[in-house]
């Protein structure tokens, strides 16, 4: 496996099980005074896919604010846009997001939530 990742190399996207989700997410773009509303459509312990009406470039650092379903506490997670594409069927941008920094408590909660959605074999 190459140490260099390119946009065409999507093998890193499926390292973790992804739970299908549907909850609101606030996307904060630091340094640009930009706050966007979006929706999470899948979640893994390493990242999530979000949809917005705004295009964001790959590599863009962001901060995500969201509350997991059945939770009562907002999470603030630093992340980076890994890939972006326009979904013509929904007329929204889909962003693959990689988590870059979060508290150990938030990591545990995300991991437990995703594990609870994973089918048993």
C-alpha positions in Angstrom: 0.0 0.0 0.0 1.4 3.4 -1.0 2.0 6.0 1.7 0.7 8.6 -0.7 -3.0 9.0 -1.1 -4.6 10.4 -4.2 -8.1 11.5 -4.8 -8.5 8.4 -7.0 -7.4 6.1 -4.2 -10.7 5.5 -2.3 -9.5 2.4 -0.4 -9.2 4.5 2.8 -12.9 5.2 2.7 -14.0 1.8 3.9 -11.6 1.1 6.7 -14.5 1.3 9.1 -18.1 0.1 9.0 -20.4 3.0 8.0 -23.8 3.3 9.7 -26.6 4.9 7.7 -27.8 7.9 9.6 -30.0 11.0 9.1 -29.4 13.9 11.5 -28.6 17.6 11.2 -25.0 18.8 11.3 -23.6 22.3 11.5 -20.5 22.8 9.5 -18.2 25.7 10.6 -15.4 26.7 8.2 -12.7 28.3 10.4 -11.2 31.6 9.2 -14.0 32.2 6.7 -16.8 33.1 9.2 -18.9 30.6 7.4 -21.5 28.4 9.1 -23.5 25.9 7.0 -26.4 23.6 7.7 -26.1 20.1 6.5 -27.2 16.5 7.1 -25.2 13.4 8.1 -26.0 10.5 5.8 -23.5 8.0 7.1 -21.2 7.7 10.1 -18.1 5.7 11.0 -15.7 6.0 13.8 -13.3 7.7 11.4 -15.6 10.1 9.6 -19.0 10.8 8.1 -20.6 11.7 4.8 -22.6 15.0 5.0 -24.7 16.8 2.4 -25.0 20.5 2.0 -26.2 23.0 -0.6 -22.6 24.5 -0.6 -19.6 23.1 -2.4 -16.5 22.7 -0.1 -13.1 21.9 -1.5 -11.2 18.7 -0.7 -8.7 19.4 2.0 -10.8 22.1 3.6 -10.5 22.0 7.5 -13.9 22.2 9.2 -15.5 21.9 12.6 -18.7 19.8 12.8 -21.3 20.3 15.5 -23.9 17.5 15.9 -25.8 15.5 18.3 -26.0 11.7 17.9 -29.5 10.2 17.8 -30.6 9.3 21.4 -28.0 11.6 22.8 -28.6 15.0 24.5 -25.1 16.5 24.1 -23.6 18.4 21.2 -20.3 17.2 19.9 -17.7 19.4 18.4 -15.4 17.5 16.1 -12.5 18.8 13.9 -12.4 17.3 10.5 -11.2 17.7 6.9 -13.1 17.4 3.7 -11.7 14.2 2.0 -13.8 14.3 -1.2 -16.7 16.2 -2.6 -19.2 15.5 -5.4 -22.5 16.9 -6.6 -25.4 14.5 -6.3 -27.7 15.4 -9.2 -30.6 13.3 -7.8 -30.7 15.4 -4.5 -29.3 18.6 -6.0 -26.9 18.7 -3.0 -23.2 18.4 -2.5 -22.0 15.3 -0.7 -18.8 15.6 1.3 -16.7 12.7 2.6 -15.3 14.0 5.9 -12.4 12.5 7.9 -12.3 13.2 11.6 -9.0 14.8 12.6 -9.6 15.7 16.3 -12.2 14.9 19.0 -12.3 14.2 22.7 -11.8 10.6 23.8 -15.3 10.7 25.2 -16.8 11.8 21.9 -14.7 9.1 20.1 -16.1 6.4 22.5 -19.7 7.7 21.9 -19.3 7.6 18.1 -17.7 4.2 18.2 -20.4 2.8 20.4 -23.2 4.3 18.3 -21.7 2.9 15.1 -21.1 -0.5 16.7 -24.7 -0.6 17.7 -25.8 -0.2 14.1 -23.3 -2.9 12.7 -25.0 -6.1 11.7 -23.8 -9.1 13.7 -22.3 -12.0 11.7 
